[in-house]
């Protein structure tokens, strides 16, 4: 009995009485007076630090995050250059007159949209109302609880959650879905700046991952289709004896040059050994100096084994880089062709090779115009 009485007293002591003041923060009154607008004195301007740079990056990201969804809602074209130009001018003006940094808010944008806003005039009207409130009625919202404002923001921000978009990412590309979840978790658990930093770092790593291991394949000729096609999509594609057509779907840079070299060596060591390896180089938008050194070494190794490295459809800017690197001293200038078809024709003229015949049963059916080829492995 005594124990029960003590427990009841403990509960009673912890239960707030009717009329008791709970620790709920209110908006409170503006302290006043209003600051005088004018240029800041140099001695009052603090030196910028890393935190300021982080805030600037956060503001830029938030700017675009608020712009694009709202622009989609009202079918307005928004360009990154225009948004950043306006953003910079507004911040310069605010800095000259001791104003706050000009930022944006997805929640404010959502509140305005749900209230029916459709133009930039909404911001002008909102600013005018804030000025009137500060001048004429600074204590109007002093007793408004902060949780009430939070409820308004949370309710409006729910419209920013793109659940169907996340489901679409999960179905179409799991890697980007994981990046989305990582960014969300970083912002929710660590804060806006930390979450953005995590999202940017993971996105950069994903770009490097795709550059390190780009999609690559061997091409062949498919009866009834023009051009040369992926043998993974068309396993029965025809091949010319002694010729390999290889496509590398990325710029050739330091990150993937050795992977490119290893794959070419593997193709050159096949049985029977090819005499020409034609690089369908249209996807190669760049060749850096590290890749140039690898190409030079690779060509010398292949030449020693009587295998020629041939380039087709190489873009003119990339071809000029190769010439500037001096690669044409080892790679025969005659081994550059404007198209894959021209390279194949030159090989056939030189060797007299004929396409490997395909039986009727082996010939693939012509794909329908609206049917896409199977996606590459890195797109799944």
N, C-alpha and C positions, 0 to 999 in steps of 0.2 A: 504493500500500500504506500509506504513511504517513497519507494522508488518511483511509483506512478505519479505521485504528487510532484516530485522533483522534475520529472520529464514534462509535466503539464506546465509548471512554472517556467521552464526553459523555453518552451514553445511560445508562451505568452510574452516573455521578454523579447523574443526575436520578431514577433508579429507587430508591424506598425499600427499604431492606434489611429482611429478616425480623426482626421484633421491634422495628422502629423506631416511635417515637411519632408518630402523625399528628395534625395540629392539628384535632381534633374536640372540640367543647365538650360537656361533660357537665352534668347538672343541678346538681351540687355540693350541698353540705350547707347547710341553713338557718343563717345566721350567728348567729341568736339574740342576746340573749334575747328572749322574746316581749314586745311592747309592752304597756304597761298600758292597758286600756280606760278611757276617761274623756273628759270634755269638753276640747276644745282651748282653749288659752289664746289670747286675742285677738291678742297680739303675734306669735304663731306662725302666724296665718292669713294667707296671701298675698292680695293683691288680685287679683280675677278679671281675666283678659285675653281677647283674641280667641280664643286657642287653647282656653281653657276652654269658650267658647261652641261652638266647632266640635266639641269632644269631646262636649258635651251633645247636640248635634244628631245626631252619629254614633251615640251610644248610643240615642237615641229611634228612629232609623231601624232600627238593628240589633235593637232590641227587637221591633218589629213584624215584621221579616224573619224572626225566629226563631219568633214566636208563630203566625203564620198557617199556615205549612206544618205545624208540629207539631199545631196545632189541627185541621187538615184530616185528619191521620193518625188522630186519635183521636175525630173527629166532636164537637168541643167548640166552642161558640160563643164567640168572642173579640171584644170590642168595644174600639175605640180608647180610649174614655173610661176603661173599667175598667183597661186595661193601663197607661195613663199615670198614673192615680191611684195604683195600687200601686207603680209605678216611682218616683213622686215621694216617697211615704212612705218607701220603702226607702232612697232617697238621703238624705233628711233624717235618718233614724236613723243612717246610716253617717257623715254629716258631724258629728253631735253627739258621736260616740264615736271620732273620728279614724280611721274606716274608709276603705277604698278606695271610689271611686265604684261604685255598683251598675250593672253593665252586663250584657250578654248575649253569647252567642256562637252563631252558627249551627252551628259545628263541634261544640261541646259538646252542643247539642241533638241533632244528628245522631248523635253517639256514644251518647247516652242512648237514642235511639229504636232504634238498631240493637241495643242490648243488651236491649231489651224494655221500656223505661220507658213508662208510660202515665199518670202523674199527677205532681203537684207534689211528692209525697213523695220523688221521686228527688233533687231538690235538697237536701232536708233530710238525707237519708242521705249524700249526697256531702259536704255541709258537715261533718257529724259525723265522717266518716272522715278528712277533711283535718285537723280539729282533733286527732284521736287520733294521726295520723301526726306532726304537728308536735310534739306533747307527748311521745309515747312513742318514736318512731323517726324523729327529724329527718334522719338520714343514710341512710334506707332506699334512696332513689333517687339518691344522690349520684354514682354511677358510670354512671347511665343516660345514654347519648348523646342529645344534643338531636335529632339526625336521627331517632332512633327515635320520639320524641314527634311530630315533624313528620310521619312516615309515618302514625301513627295519625290525626292530624288530617286529613291529605290524603285518606286512605282513607275516613274518615267523611264528609268534605265533598263527596266525589263524588256522594253521594246528594242533595245540595242542587242539583246542576246539573239544571235542568229543560229538557232538550233537546227533548222533544215540545212543551213550551210555546213554546219559541223557534220551532220549525217552524210551529206554529199561528199565531203572530204574523206570520211571513213570508207565510203563505197568506192570512190574514184582513186584516191591516193593516200595510203595509210601514213606515209611519212609526213605529209603536211598536216594531217589530223593530229599526229603526235606533237608537232611543233605548236599547233593551236592549243592543245591541252597544256603543254609546258608553259606557254606564255600566260594562259589564264591562271594556272596554279602559281606562277611566279608573282603575278600582280596581286592575287588574292592572299597569298601567304607572306610575301616579303615586302610588297609595296610597289608603287607604280614604276619608279626609276629602276629598281632591281628587277622587276618583271620584264620591263622593256629591254634591259641589258641582257637578260637570259634569252629572250626571244631573238634579239639581234645576233647574239653569239651562236645560238643553235642554227639560225638561218644561214650564217656565213659558213659554219661547218658543213651544213647540208650542200651548199654550193660547191665547196671543195670536194665533198664526197662524190658528187656527180661529175666533177672535173677529173678526179682520180680514176674513176671507173666508168667511163662513158660507154654508151652502147656501141658495139662494133660487130660487123658481120661480113660474110662473103656474099657476093652477088652472082647471080646467074641469069641466063636468058630463059624466059617463059614463053612457050609457043602461044601466039595469039595476043600477047601483050607487048607493047612497045617498051624499050628501055631494058634496064637490068634490075633485078629484084632480089630481095632478101631470101636466101635459101632456107632460113628458119620458117618463113611464111610459106615458101614454095619449095619443099624438100626435093621435088623432082626437077628443079630448074636445071637447064642444060649447062655444061661446062666445056671449055676448050682445053684439050690436053696441053699441058705445059703453061697454062695461063691461070692466074688467080686474080680476081677482082675483089679488092678489099675496101670496105668503107669504115671510117673512124669518125663517129658523130660528135666531134668536139674540137675546139682549138688545140693545137699541139703545143703544150706548155710543160714547164718543169714538173708539174704534178703528175702528168700522165705519159711523159715521153718514154720512160722505161717500160711501162705497160704496153705501149705501142711497139717498142722495139722487140719485146719478148713475143708478142703475137706474130709479128712479121717473121721472126726467127722460127717460130713453130710452123708457120705456113711454108717457109722455105725448106724445112727439114722433112716435109711430107714425102710419102712414097706413092707415086713417082714424084721426083723433085721438079718443081716448076722452073721455067726459064725466065718468065716475066711475072712480077707481082705489080699489078696496076692498082694504085691508090686512087679511089674515087674521092677526090679531095674537096669536093664542093662544100661539105660541112666544116672544113678547116678554115676558120676565119682568122687564125693567127698562128705564127710559129715564133716562139721566143728563142733567145740565144742558147739556153740549155737544150731545148729540143733540136736546135740546129746542130749542136755538137753531137747529139745522139744520132741524128740523121747521117751525119758525115761518117761516123764510126760504123753505122749499120750498112751504109752503101758500100764501104770498103770491104766489110765482111762478106756481103752478098756477092760482090764482084769476084772475090777470091773463090767462091763456090759456083761461079758461072750463073748467077741469078741476078737479073737486072731489076732495079727499083724504078718504077715508072709512075709519073703523076698525071692525072687527068682532071680537068675541070677545076684547076687551082685558080683561085681568084687573083686578079692582077696585083692588088696591094700585097698579098702574101707572096706572090712570085717575085715581086721587087725586093721584098725582105730577104728571100732566099738568095737572090743574086747579090744583095749587099753583104750577106754573111759569107759570101764566097763559096757556097755549096756547089755551084756549077763547075767548080774545079774537079769535084769527085763525081757528082751526078751529071751524066751526059745531058747537055742542053737539048739533044734530040729526043730525050725521054720525057718531055713535057708536051702534053697534047691538050687541045681545047675541050675535047669531050671524051667520054669513055668509049663511045662508038669509034672515034678516030683512033684511039689506042688499040682497040680490038682489031680494027681493019689493018693497022700497021703490023700487028702481030701475025695475023693470018696471011698477009702478003709475004711476010718474011719466012714463015714456017710452013704455010700451006695447011694448017690445022683446020679441022672441021668440027662443028659442034657435035657433042655426044648425042646420038639419036635417041629420041623418046618414043616409046610405044604408045599406042592409043590409050591403053589402060593407065599409063604413067602420067599422061598429060593432065595437068590440073584444070579444073573448070574455071571459066572466066568469072571473076568475082562480079557481083552486082555493083552498079554505080554507087549505091548508098551503103555498101558494106565496106568497112575499114579493115585494114590488115590488123592482125593481132598486135596489141601494144607491146613495146619493148619491155624487157624484164624490169628496168629501173622505173617504169611508169606504173607498175602494178602496186 
